[in-house]
Every structure is written in structure tokens, then in C-alpha cells.
Amino acid sequence: MDKLNIAVGTNSKQKIDYLKEVIEDIGINAVILSSNVESNVSGQPLTKEETTQGSINRAKAAIKEHKNANIGIGIEV
């Protein structure tokens, strides 16, 4: 595989830039496929469980949207 296709459940420039930086730092050759998807948790998650579930929901939705993705990532903070 030449490049890893990563579906990420956000269109946030700040989150995508951070993800790109991390990917470069660990030496992964990847393409970021962003998606505007819902976390299906509250707008400001207050618990670790809610934050975790929001990330999972975003990752699943992103990978459904990008059928050519090898992996889905959800970023919920």
C-alpha cells in the first residue's frame, strides 16, 4: 500500500492539522479524508465516556462516508 487513506470525522482545520503533524512525526504516508459528521453526543461532552463515544461515532460515520478509507478516526475533545 502506497498511502494509508484515513477517514477523519471532522472538518476542523485545527484538528486536521494536528493529525497531519502526528502522522508525519511517526512516518506514516497518508491521505486525510475529512468528513462533516455528527458525534451524536452533547455539544460539549462532560464525561470521559461521552467523549469516547463521540470519537467512536465520528470514526464510524467517517469511514462509512469514505469507502476507500483504510481506517476511521474520530476526534472529540
Backbone atoms as SQL, in Angstrom:
CREATE TABLE atoms (id INTEGER PRIMARY KEY, chain TEXT, resi INTEGER, resn TEXT, atom TEXT, x REAL, y REAL, z REAL);
INSERT INTO atoms VALUES
  (1, 'A', 1, 'MET', 'N', 0.843, -1.164, 0.000),
  (2, 'A', 1, 'MET', 'CA', 0.000, 0.000, 0.000),
  (3, 'A', 1, 'MET', 'C', 0.896, 1.238, 0.000),
  (4, 'A', 2, 'ASP', 'N', 0.689, 2.110, -0.982),
  (5, 'A', 2, 'ASP', 'CA', 1.485, 3.331, -1.069),
  (6, 'A', 2, 'ASP', 'C', 1.138, 4.318, 0.025),
  (7, 'A', 3, 'LYS', 'N', -0.141, 4.622, 0.130),
  (8, 'A', 3, 'LYS', 'CA', -0.594, 5.589, 1.133),
  (9, 'A', 3, 'LYS', 'C', -1.771, 5.012, 1.889),
  (10, 'A', 4, 'LEU', 'N', -1.808, 5.319, 3.159),
  (11, 'A', 4, 'LEU', 'CA', -2.920, 4.941, 4.008),
  (12, 'A', 4, 'LEU', 'C', -4.001, 6.000, 3.847),
  (13, 'A', 5, 'ASN', 'N', -5.220, 5.591, 3.563),
  (14, 'A', 5, 'ASN', 'CA', -6.346, 6.520, 3.474),
  (15, 'A', 5, 'ASN', 'C', -7.031, 6.570, 4.832),
  (16, 'A', 6, 'ILE', 'N', -6.978, 7.740, 5.457),
  (17, 'A', 6, 'ILE', 'CA', -7.536, 7.913, 6.791),
  (18, 'A', 6, 'ILE', 'C', -8.773, 8.796, 6.712),
  (19, 'A', 7, 'ALA', 'N', -9.930, 8.218, 7.055),
  (20, 'A', 7, 'ALA', 'CA', -11.170, 8.990, 7.138),
  (21, 'A', 7, 'ALA', 'C', -11.245, 9.572, 8.538),
  (22, 'A', 8, 'VAL', 'N', -11.352, 10.880, 8.623),
  (23, 'A', 8, 'VAL', 'CA', -11.424, 11.534, 9.934),
  (24, 'A', 8, 'VAL', 'C', -12.754, 12.280, 10.038),
  (25, 'A', 9, 'GLY', 'N', -13.419, 12.088, 11.173),
  (26, 'A', 9, 'GLY', 'CA', -14.755, 12.640, 11.365),
  (27, 'A', 9, 'GLY', 'C', -14.783, 14.071, 11.824),
  (28, 'A', 10, 'THR', 'N', -14.163, 14.954, 11.049),
  (29, 'A', 10, 'THR', 'CA', -14.190, 16.383, 11.350),
  (30, 'A', 10, 'THR', 'C', -13.758, 17.170, 10.117),
  (31, 'A', 11, 'ASN', 'N', -14.197, 18.406, 10.050),
  (32, 'A', 11, 'ASN', 'CA', -13.694, 19.352, 9.057),
  (33, 'A', 11, 'ASN', 'C', -12.897, 20.462, 9.737),
  (34, 'A', 12, 'SER', 'N', -12.661, 20.313, 11.034),
  (35, 'A', 12, 'SER', 'CA', -11.925, 21.313, 11.806),
  (36, 'A', 12, 'SER', 'C', -10.482, 21.392, 11.316),
  (37, 'A', 13, 'LYS', 'N', -10.091, 22.559, 10.821),
  (38, 'A', 13, 'LYS', 'CA', -8.728, 22.748, 10.327),
  (39, 'A', 13, 'LYS', 'C', -7.708, 22.471, 11.424),
  (40, 'A', 14, 'GLN', 'N', -7.988, 22.930, 12.630),
  (41, 'A', 14, 'GLN', 'CA', -7.067, 22.735, 13.745),
  (42, 'A', 14, 'GLN', 'C', -6.861, 21.244, 14.037),
  (43, 'A', 15, 'LYS', 'N', -7.931, 20.469, 14.080),
  (44, 'A', 15, 'LYS', 'CA', -7.820, 19.034, 14.359),
  (45, 'A', 15, 'LYS', 'C', -7.114, 18.301, 13.218),
  (46, 'A', 16, 'ILE', 'N', -7.440, 18.657, 11.989),
  (47, 'A', 16, 'ILE', 'CA', -6.818, 18.013, 10.830),
  (48, 'A', 16, 'ILE', 'C', -5.329, 18.346, 10.768),
  (49, 'A', 17, 'ASP', 'N', -4.979, 19.601, 11.013),
  (50, 'A', 17, 'ASP', 'CA', -3.560, 19.985, 11.013),
  (51, 'A', 17, 'ASP', 'C', -2.785, 19.225, 12.085),
  (52, 'A', 18, 'TYR', 'N', -3.379, 19.072, 13.263),
  (53, 'A', 18, 'TYR', 'CA', -2.723, 18.333, 14.331),
  (54, 'A', 18, 'TYR', 'C', -2.541, 16.870, 13.935),
  (55, 'A', 19, 'LEU', 'N', -3.569, 16.276, 13.346),
  (56, 'A', 19, 'LEU', 'CA', -3.474, 14.886, 12.898),
  (57, 'A', 19, 'LEU', 'C', -2.380, 14.733, 11.846),
  (58, 'A', 20, 'LYS', 'N', -2.318, 15.658, 10.907),
  (59, 'A', 20, 'LYS', 'CA', -1.260, 15.612, 9.879),
  (60, 'A', 20, 'LYS', 'C', 0.128, 15.677, 10.515),
  (61, 'A', 21, 'GLU', 'N', 0.280, 16.531, 11.519),
  (62, 'A', 21, 'GLU', 'CA', 1.562, 16.673, 12.205),
  (63, 'A', 21, 'GLU', 'C', 1.962, 15.361, 12.886),
  (64, 'A', 22, 'VAL', 'N', 1.022, 14.737, 13.559),
  (65, 'A', 22, 'VAL', 'CA', 1.298, 13.466, 14.236),
  (66, 'A', 22, 'VAL', 'C', 1.667, 12.387, 13.224),
  (67, 'A', 23, 'ILE', 'N', 0.931, 12.311, 12.131),
  (68, 'A', 23, 'ILE', 'CA', 1.188, 11.304, 11.097),
  (69, 'A', 23, 'ILE', 'C', 2.585, 11.484, 10.507),
  (70, 'A', 24, 'GLU', 'N', 2.956, 12.723, 10.248),
  (71, 'A', 24, 'GLU', 'CA', 4.308, 12.998, 9.734),
  (72, 'A', 24, 'GLU', 'C', 5.376, 12.610, 10.757),
  (73, 'A', 25, 'ASP', 'N', 5.143, 12.947, 12.016),
  (74, 'A', 25, 'ASP', 'CA', 6.113, 12.662, 13.076),
  (75, 'A', 25, 'ASP', 'C', 6.387, 11.166, 13.224),
  (76, 'A', 26, 'ILE', 'N', 5.382, 10.340, 13.012),
  (77, 'A', 26, 'ILE', 'CA', 5.584, 8.893, 13.160),
  (78, 'A', 26, 'ILE', 'C', 5.894, 8.211, 11.831),
  (79, 'A', 27, 'GLY', 'N', 5.990, 9.006, 10.777),
  (80, 'A', 27, 'GLY', 'CA', 6.460, 8.492, 9.489),
  (81, 'A', 27, 'GLY', 'C', 5.459, 7.700, 8.672),
  (82, 'A', 28, 'ILE', 'N', 4.180, 8.024, 8.827),
  (83, 'A', 28, 'ILE', 'CA', 3.150, 7.338, 8.034),
  (84, 'A', 28, 'ILE', 'C', 2.845, 8.163, 6.789),
  (85, 'A', 29, 'ASN', 'N', 2.832, 7.502, 5.648),
  (86, 'A', 29, 'ASN', 'CA', 2.473, 8.126, 4.388),
  (87, 'A', 29, 'ASN', 'C', 0.958, 7.991, 4.236),
  (88, 'A', 30, 'ALA', 'N', 0.223, 9.095, 4.376),
  (89, 'A', 30, 'ALA', 'CA', -1.232, 9.014, 4.424),
  (90, 'A', 30, 'ALA', 'C', -1.909, 10.179, 3.733),
  (91, 'A', 31, 'VAL', 'N', -3.161, 9.923, 3.362),
  (92, 'A', 31, 'VAL', 'CA', -4.065, 10.937, 2.833),
  (93, 'A', 31, 'VAL', 'C', -5.188, 11.083, 3.854),
  (94, 'A', 32, 'ILE', 'N', -5.489, 12.318, 4.229),
  (95, 'A', 32, 'ILE', 'CA', -6.570, 12.598, 5.175),
  (96, 'A', 32, 'ILE', 'C', -7.839, 12.893, 4.386),
  (97, 'A', 33, 'LEU', 'N', -8.891, 12.147, 4.678),
  (98, 'A', 33, 'LEU', 'CA', -10.191, 12.335, 4.047),
  (99, 'A', 33, 'LEU', 'C', -11.147, 12.849, 5.122),
  (100, 'A', 34, 'SER', 'N', -11.407, 14.142, 5.128),
  (101, 'A', 34, 'SER', 'CA', -12.230, 14.718, 6.197),
  (102, 'A', 34, 'SER', 'C', -13.717, 14.613, 5.878),
  (103, 'A', 35, 'SER', 'N', -14.518, 14.613, 6.934),
  (104, 'A', 35, 'SER', 'CA', -15.971, 14.493, 6.814),
  (105, 'A', 35, 'SER', 'C', -16.644, 15.353, 7.861),
  (106, 'A', 36, 'ASN', 'N', -17.726, 15.970, 7.482),
  (107, 'A', 36, 'ASN', 'CA', -18.535, 16.705, 8.437),
  (108, 'A', 36, 'ASN', 'C', -19.606, 15.744, 8.955),
  (109, 'A', 37, 'VAL', 'N', -19.296, 15.048, 10.044),
  (110, 'A', 37, 'VAL', 'CA', -20.210, 14.056, 10.604),
  (111, 'A', 37, 'VAL', 'C', -20.558, 14.431, 12.036),
  (112, 'A', 38, 'GLU', 'N', -21.634, 13.862, 12.530),
  (113, 'A', 38, 'GLU', 'CA', -22.102, 14.136, 13.884),
  (114, 'A', 38, 'GLU', 'C', -21.463, 13.188, 14.891),
  (115, 'A', 39, 'SER', 'N', -21.270, 13.692, 16.101),
  (116, 'A', 39, 'SER', 'CA', -20.749, 12.851, 17.176),
  (117, 'A', 39, 'SER', 'C', -21.882, 12.105, 17.887),
  (118, 'A', 40, 'ASN', 'N', -23.096, 12.631, 17.769),
  (119, 'A', 40, 'ASN', 'CA', -24.280, 12.077, 18.431),
  (120, 'A', 40, 'ASN', 'C', -24.132, 12.023, 19.959),
  (121, 'A', 41, 'VAL', 'N', -23.370, 12.965, 20.481),
  (122, 'A', 41, 'VAL', 'CA', -23.310, 13.203, 21.923),
  (123, 'A', 41, 'VAL', 'C', -23.540, 14.701, 22.116),
  (124, 'A', 42, 'SER', 'N', -23.549, 15.161, 23.344),
  (125, 'A', 42, 'SER', 'CA', -23.804, 16.584, 23.578),
  (126, 'A', 42, 'SER', 'C', -22.722, 17.454, 22.939),
  (127, 'A', 43, 'GLY', 'N', -23.084, 18.694, 22.657),
  (128, 'A', 43, 'GLY', 'CA', -22.165, 19.623, 22.008),
  (129, 'A', 43, 'GLY', 'C', -20.859, 19.824, 22.767),
  (130, 'A', 44, 'GLN', 'N', -20.909, 19.702, 24.074),
  (131, 'A', 44, 'GLN', 'CA', -19.719, 19.810, 24.915),
  (132, 'A', 44, 'GLN', 'C', -19.707, 18.611, 25.859),
  (133, 'A', 45, 'PRO', 'N', -19.103, 17.488, 25.412),
  (134, 'A', 45, 'PRO', 'CA', -19.091, 16.293, 26.262),
  (135, 'A', 45, 'PRO', 'C', -18.462, 16.584, 27.626),
  (136, 'A', 46, 'LEU', 'N', -19.100, 16.072, 28.675),
  (137, 'A', 46, 'LEU', 'CA', -18.643, 16.360, 30.029),
  (138, 'A', 46, 'LEU', 'C', -17.959, 15.181, 30.710),
  (139, 'A', 47, 'THR', 'N', -18.113, 13.989, 30.162),
  (140, 'A', 47, 'THR', 'CA', -17.511, 12.812, 30.785),
  (141, 'A', 47, 'THR', 'C', -16.573, 12.112, 29.807),
  (142, 'A', 48, 'LYS', 'N', -15.678, 11.325, 30.355),
  (143, 'A', 48, 'LYS', 'CA', -14.769, 10.536, 29.529),
  (144, 'A', 48, 'LYS', 'C', -15.566, 9.575, 28.644),
  (145, 'A', 49, 'GLU', 'N', -16.602, 8.980, 29.203),
  (146, 'A', 49, 'GLU', 'CA', -17.418, 8.019, 28.451),
  (147, 'A', 49, 'GLU', 'C', -18.100, 8.688, 27.254),
  (148, 'A', 50, 'GLU', 'N', -18.646, 9.871, 27.466),
  (149, 'A', 50, 'GLU', 'CA', -19.321, 10.599, 26.390),
  (150, 'A', 50, 'GLU', 'C', -18.315, 11.043, 25.317),
  (151, 'A', 51, 'THR', 'N', -17.152, 11.494, 25.747),
  (152, 'A', 51, 'THR', 'CA', -16.103, 11.899, 24.813),
  (153, 'A', 51, 'THR', 'C', -15.646, 10.703, 23.982),
  (154, 'A', 52, 'THR', 'N', -15.443, 9.570, 24.648),
  (155, 'A', 52, 'THR', 'CA', -15.033, 8.347, 23.944),
  (156, 'A', 52, 'THR', 'C', -16.095, 7.922, 22.939),
  (157, 'A', 53, 'GLN', 'N', -17.363, 7.928, 23.355),
  (158, 'A', 53, 'GLN', 'CA', -18.439, 7.517, 22.451),
  (159, 'A', 53, 'GLN', 'C', -18.549, 8.468, 21.268),
  (160, 'A', 54, 'GLY', 'N', -18.359, 9.756, 21.499),
  (161, 'A', 54, 'GLY', 'CA', -18.391, 10.724, 20.406),
  (162, 'A', 54, 'GLY', 'C', -17.298, 10.452, 19.384),
  (163, 'A', 55, 'SER', 'N', -16.107, 10.111, 19.861),
  (164, 'A', 55, 'SER', 'CA', -14.997, 9.780, 18.959),
  (165, 'A', 55, 'SER', 'C', -15.297, 8.538, 18.145),
  (166, 'A', 56, 'ILE', 'N', -15.834, 7.526, 18.798),
  (167, 'A', 56, 'ILE', 'CA', -16.193, 6.281, 18.102),
  (168, 'A', 56, 'ILE', 'C', -17.253, 6.558, 17.047),
  (169, 'A', 57, 'ASN', 'N', -18.272, 7.327, 17.412),
  (170, 'A', 57, 'ASN', 'CA', -19.347, 7.650, 16.467),
  (171, 'A', 57, 'ASN', 'C', -18.812, 8.399, 15.249),
  (172, 'A', 58, 'ARG', 'N', -17.915, 9.353, 15.469),
  (173, 'A', 58, 'ARG', 'CA', -17.345, 10.110, 14.358),
  (174, 'A', 58, 'ARG', 'C', -16.485, 9.217, 13.450),
  (175, 'A', 59, 'ALA', 'N', -15.695, 8.337, 14.053),
  (176, 'A', 59, 'ALA', 'CA', -14.848, 7.434, 13.260),
  (177, 'A', 59, 'ALA', 'C', -15.700, 6.513, 12.387),
  (178, 'A', 60, 'LYS', 'N', -16.730, 5.938, 12.960),
  (179, 'A', 60, 'LYS', 'CA', -17.616, 5.035, 12.208),
  (180, 'A', 60, 'LYS', 'C', -18.319, 5.768, 11.071),
  (181, 'A', 61, 'ALA', 'N', -18.808, 6.965, 11.348),
  (182, 'A', 61, 'ALA', 'CA', -19.506, 7.739, 10.317),
  (183, 'A', 61, 'ALA', 'C', -18.551, 8.154, 9.202),
  (184, 'A', 62, 'ALA', 'N', -17.337, 8.536, 9.567),
  (185, 'A', 62, 'ALA', 'CA', -16.359, 8.967, 8.562),
  (186, 'A', 62, 'ALA', 'C', -15.977, 7.819, 7.629),
  (187, 'A', 63, 'ILE', 'N', -15.770, 6.633, 8.175),
  (188, 'A', 63, 'ILE', 'CA', -15.359, 5.508, 7.340),
  (189, 'A', 63, 'ILE', 'C', -16.514, 5.037, 6.451),
  (190, 'A', 64, 'LYS', 'N', -17.753, 5.226, 6.903),
  (191, 'A', 64, 'LYS', 'CA', -18.907, 4.920, 6.051),
  (192, 'A', 64, 'LYS', 'C', -18.974, 5.873, 4.863),
  (193, 'A', 65, 'GLU', 'N', -18.608, 7.133, 5.105),
  (194, 'A', 65, 'GLU', 'CA', -18.656, 8.155, 4.058),
  (195, 'A', 65, 'GLU', 'C', -17.542, 7.967, 3.028),
  (196, 'A', 66, 'HIS', 'N', -16.395, 7.501, 3.468),
  (197, 'A', 66, 'HIS', 'CA', -15.238, 7.328, 2.581),
  (198, 'A', 66, 'HIS', 'C', -14.951, 5.837, 2.425),
  (199, 'A', 67, 'LYS', 'N', -15.579, 5.228, 1.444),
  (200, 'A', 67, 'LYS', 'CA', -15.485, 3.774, 1.240),
  (201, 'A', 67, 'LYS', 'C', -14.064, 3.311, 0.944),
  (202, 'A', 68, 'ASN', 'N', -13.215, 4.200, 0.435),
  (203, 'A', 68, 'ASN', 'CA', -11.837, 3.827, 0.100),
  (204, 'A', 68, 'ASN', 'C', -10.880, 4.004, 1.280),
  (205, 'A', 69, 'ALA', 'N', -11.410, 4.366, 2.456),
  (206, 'A', 69, 'ALA', 'CA', -10.566, 4.571, 3.631),
  (207, 'A', 69, 'ALA', 'C', -10.119, 3.238, 4.214),
  (208, 'A', 70, 'ASN', 'N', -8.897, 3.221, 4.710),
  (209, 'A', 70, 'ASN', 'CA', -8.350, 2.049, 5.374),
  (210, 'A', 70, 'ASN', 'C', -8.667, 2.052, 6.869),
  (211, 'A', 71, 'ILE', 'N', -8.903, 3.241, 7.407),
  (212, 'A', 71, 'ILE', 'CA', -9.158, 3.388, 8.840),
  (213, 'A', 71, 'ILE', 'C', -9.972, 4.654, 9.069),
  (214, 'A', 72, 'GLY', 'N', -10.765, 4.655, 10.131),
  (215, 'A', 72, 'GLY', 'CA', -11.514, 5.842, 10.512),
  (216, 'A', 72, 'GLY', 'C', -11.042, 6.351, 11.859),
  (217, 'A', 73, 'ILE', 'N', -10.961, 7.662, 11.983),
  (218, 'A', 73, 'ILE', 'CA', -10.547, 8.296, 13.235),
  (219, 'A', 73, 'ILE', 'C', -11.589, 9.344, 13.622),
  (220, 'A', 74, 'GLY', 'N', -11.942, 9.325, 14.887),
  (221, 'A', 74, 'GLY', 'CA', -12.831, 10.345, 15.427),
  (222, 'A', 74, 'GLY', 'C', -12.085, 11.144, 16.468),
  (223, 'A', 75, 'ILE', 'N', -12.186, 12.445, 16.399),
  (224, 'A', 75, 'ILE', 'CA', -11.506, 13.313, 17.364),
  (225, 'A', 75, 'ILE', 'C', -12.566, 14.103, 18.099),
  (226, 'A', 76, 'GLU', 'N', -12.708, 13.821, 19.362),
  (227, 'A', 76, 'GLU', 'CA', -13.708, 14.501, 20.211),
  (228, 'A', 76, 'GLU', 'C', -12.977, 14.993, 21.451),
  (229, 'A', 77, 'VAL', 'N', -13.001, 16.285, 21.689),
  (230, 'A', 77, 'VAL', 'CA', -12.306, 16.829, 22.869),
  (231, 'A', 77, 'VAL', 'C', -13.239, 17.695, 23.675);
